[in-house]
Amino acid sequence: MAINPHFHHTNEQINEELIIIEAAKQNPERFGPLYNKYYKQIFNYLYQRMEDKDTAFDLTGQVFLKALTNLPNYQFKGVPFASWLYRIAHNEMMQMFRVQKDRRSVNADIGDLKYICEEHDEPFFEEYIPAIKKLLLELDEEDMQMVEFRFFEKRPFKEIAEILDITEVNAKVRMYRIIEKLKKSMSKLKL
Amino acid sequence: MEPKFNIDRPKISDEEIKKHQNFEQLVKQFKQQSLNKAKHDKSWWKSKKVRYSAVIAGITVICTISYLALFKNETKQNTTHETVITQNNNNQNIPTKKSFINEPSQNLKVNYTSYKINNAKGGELKHPSSSKIKVPVNTFVDKNGKDVIGDVTIEYREFHDAADIIASGIPMNYDSAGTKYNLESAGMFDIKGTQNGEPVFIKKDKKVEIELASANSENKFNQYYLDTVTKNWQYIKKDHANSISGNNHETNDFDNNDKDNSDNYIKRSTKLQLIKDQIEVVIPKKIDSVKTVYTKKIDAIPKVKEPTKINKPTPGRPTFYLEGSYNEFPELAAFNNVIFEVGPENKNYRPDMHEITWSDVKVSEGPVKGKNYLLTLTYRKQVEKLIVYPTLSGADLEKAEKKYQQKYKDYESLVEKKQAEETRLMAEMEAKQKTYLAEIKSKQEEFDKQRAKFITEFKQKEQSQLASNFNAMSAQTKATRLFTISSFGVYNSDCPHAEPTGKTISPMFVSGEKGNAINPDILYMVNHNTKMVYNIAFKDGFKITYEPSNNYSLCVFRNNKLFICNKDQFKATANKDSNKFTITELPDNADNLVDFKKALEI
């Protein structure tokens, strides 16, 4: 799985970000480079999980406003700034679903479903789509999030771990359990 | 609530995401939020220090202002000027700076018609509106001034009514020596030339003639060229309308470049796109998937190992027979009665090695696993290593031979089974792939048929649409207007009008059943009496000036959505002396220029 250069950073890049963050704590107008760098990532993250495009754009704006407001409290933990933004985005999104009683959505490409099948040594045919959808919808929110990160967004475990604030090993173990769960369900469905 | 599962939902383009990316807006919001927070947080005022400081600061400010008012008139002027600037900077609603030609919507497009013309031959191109483009021989040069060899692509489009003008985003205001005018158009066109994607130019001593079909035969118009550098229309000359009688439409050489445009046609048909996706993406993915799975299955068949045959010693080759107590060398017990033949590859072999009583002997795996071994002989500090081959003789050889025969038989049957399984799996895979290949073939045939049908229908529709639009403008007053151009660009037959007079209001817009307020990003006003289009500038809000006796429509663009206030809706509001206009959203489909014209009642 390819490394996401927008997420993964060298120490030098992380330090550059830190300098911008410190400057932005003093003057919000210095936040621009981080906003421009992460806007698309955060929008895509949100839009992948909801139905309405305009709501996703609004929420993206809210995430950055919240980030800017809480920037003085930001503490560097050795991971890219993006992981902090993702956590704000996730919390804002879940809050929105709760308050507006909105429906979460899951978005995948056919290629993603094929990828899942191949991980389970099963050939993929379009006729399987309804069954796979059904299986995935039975997963709880946490597991679904892992599936989205790993199979739909093709994120490496390192990145998933940083976003979820867990260790890489923990992310792998969780994923392994989900795969086992899916394997069982798939064999029951006799795909 | 169970999530909704979408498959292959279209992605949002980078351009659209970029459009929403507005850091200045974020900072404004942040500052506003901080201000609101500060307003609500009055705890600071409770501090005595703050109160005393404020009183002292107030007295200082009053003293300073009085001093400046009395003695420094110049400074006062400067201060006033600064105030104006500050007001502008603080205005939260100023729209961001836009480019000169600013198409208001991606969905509203006046498409170019593409023609090919050979530079060496020149010729005359006929547009569906009955306009003609006359190109003399060897007219075009490349960026280095050299004659272009071969075909040149001419892209051409015309704008005849308010909808075309709005869709084009071309500004219709004209600044003549500081006086501002709005242009009434009798027809406008945009022409450009390329070869293999590179722009070409009109040679210095050559001219291209455009006989522009016009719906207006009046002679009050001038010819203008849109200068995108000075951002103004440049007067060329007085225009003259040559009236023509009857319907002069001819079939055109419309689009000689089918292949290039094929993709554009496909984009317009969901059905074609679906078939194309099946052929290019979905079915090949299935074929790939089948291959991946079956390759894994074939790889998973256990490998069969061929048994090793033990021979009798080669006559004349030196051998070692390991004598001694196997209690002392238990690891050699497996080699009981085995005669190790020294391989010819051992250059270090010496016959005197047989004379030494070796204190330690080790047999380990040789370079070819299962075929040879490494014999390590040690005596004090002397260590010799030889590659040896196990051999047997006499009864042992016979026994081993029998055993080998049996093992080889088993091996052969396993190989046969493995091959059969592989062949079966391969056949199964090929059969599945063949089915998909046949599906691709039949889909391709279906696609070709559908595409040919669609292109024919689309062309007919587009031509008749162009012709009917043109006819609809004014069947009786058709004329041609001759432009002689020496460079590509936008040309217009226009009559300048002074800024409108009448009633000025700040309009408000509401839409939908709930009457939601809509704040325009871009606002146009169309005067149906004069056929003029006004791009309303934002200056401390939008303001429109209209003559109550005329008929108007308003076009509001908000977040790439288009809303219309038609003639009746406008009249209704104007009659009530109100400024609240009801607007209706136009359906958001790809080709809605036609719908736009209908909505504007053009």
Interface residues (C-beta under 8 A of the other chain):
Chain A: P28 E29 F31 G32 Y35 N36 Y39 K40 F43 N44 Y47 E51 K53 D54 F57 T60 G61 F64 L65 L68 T69 K101 R103 R104 S105 V106 N107 A108 D109 I110 G111 L113 K114 C117 E118 D121 E122 P123 F124 F125 E126 I129 K133 L136 L137 M144
Chain B: M1 E2 P3 K4 F5 N6 I7 D8 R9 I12 D14 I17 H20 Q21 F23 Q25 L26 V27 Q29 F30 K31 Q33 V282 K285 K286 S289 V290 T292 V293 K296 N559
